[in-house]
């Protein structure tokens, strides 16, 4: 694959540090959530992943919608990213909740969401590695 764009970010001190993009547009304090024993006074990798996945999936849904001539511009995607123990390490699971405009019927909406799941780079990167549930609302 030839990259059309490459994002670059550097994180220091793991989950209790800072993450900064090379252009400075992202500059966040990192802290583990309270549920994982942290103070929760910063963002965490799961939140950043959820935001990126939701935005990327929304973009993929837009591509599919335009291709199929269905207006999904008012769709909203919520990504829920869970972290838990897997063997000796940790793993992730994702639920993507897609709220479609009222003008899109359930069957069409489901087909669009499933097609977006084939187009989205995050979905392609996680397929077979992370459990991803699609919920059409």
N, C-alpha and C positions, 0 to 999 in steps of 0.2 A: 504494500500500500504506500502510495506517495501522500504524505501529510499535506493537507491544504492549509493547516494552521497548527501551531504547536504552542500550548499553554505551558508556562514554566512557573513553578512556585517552590519555595524553600520553607521547610518547617524546622524549627530548632527546639530542642528539649522535649521532643515527643508530644504527648498529650497535655503537657503542662508548660507549653512554650508559646510560640508565635508562628503564624504562617503568613508569608508575604509572597505576592506574585511579582514576577520580574518587572512589570510595569507599575507596580505600586497600587493598582486599583483594588486589590484584595490585601488587607493587612489586618489580621484578626488575632486576638488573644485566644489561646487554647486552654481548656481546662476540662478534666473529666466531669461528666454529669454526677450529680449527687447519688444517683442510683448505682453508680460504679465506684462510689467512695470518694469522689472529688468534691470540690467546693461549688461547682457549677457556675463559676464567675467568668466563664468564657464560652466560646462555641466549642464544638467537638467534631471530629472527623465524620461521625454519622450524620450530624446536621448538615455539614457541607456536602456530603454525598447525596443526601436527600434533596437539597436545594438544586444541585446540579442535575440529578436524575429527573426531577420534576420538570425543570426547564427544558432539558433535552427532549424528554418524552413529549412535552407540549409542542415543541418544534416539529418533531416527527409526525405528530397527529395533524399539524397544520399542512405538512407536505402531502400526507395521504388524503386529507380532506380536499385540498386543491385538486389533486389528481382525480379524485372521484366526484368532484364538483359538489361537495357538501360543505356548507359554511360551518366551521368549528371555531371561528375566531373568539367566541366567548367561552370556550371550554376552559376548565381549570383542572390542573393535575396536582394531587397531593401525594407525595412519596413518604411512606412510613418505613424507616430503616431501623430494624432491630439488630442488636448484637447479643450474642450468647456463646456459651461454651460449646466447642466441638472438639471432642477428644481432649488432647493436651492444649489446644489453642482456642481460638475464637473464630466465629463465623458470623455472617450477616444474613438477614432475610429482608425482603422488600415487599410491601404492598403498595401498588399504584392505584389510587382512587381517582377515576376520571369522571368529572362532572361535565356532561355535554349540554349544549343548549337545548331547550325544550322542543325546538323544531326538528331535532334528530331523533328518530324512533329507536327503540331499544335494539332491534336486530341490526340496523345500519350502524348504530353506535358501536355495538360489539365488534362488528366486522372492521370498522375503522380502527378501533383500539388494538385489535389483534394484528392488523396490518402495520400500525405504528410500532408495535413491539418487534416486528421484523426489521423495521427501518432504523430505529433509534440506536445510536452507537453505544449507549449505556446498556441497553437490553442485549445487544450483540456481545458486549464485553462480559456480561454477567451470566449469559445463557450457559447452563450446565454447571455453573459454579455457585450460584446463589439462587435460592428459591424466590421466585417473583410471582406474586398473585396479582391478577388484573381484576379490578372491580369497576364496573361501569354504573354510574349513578345518574 
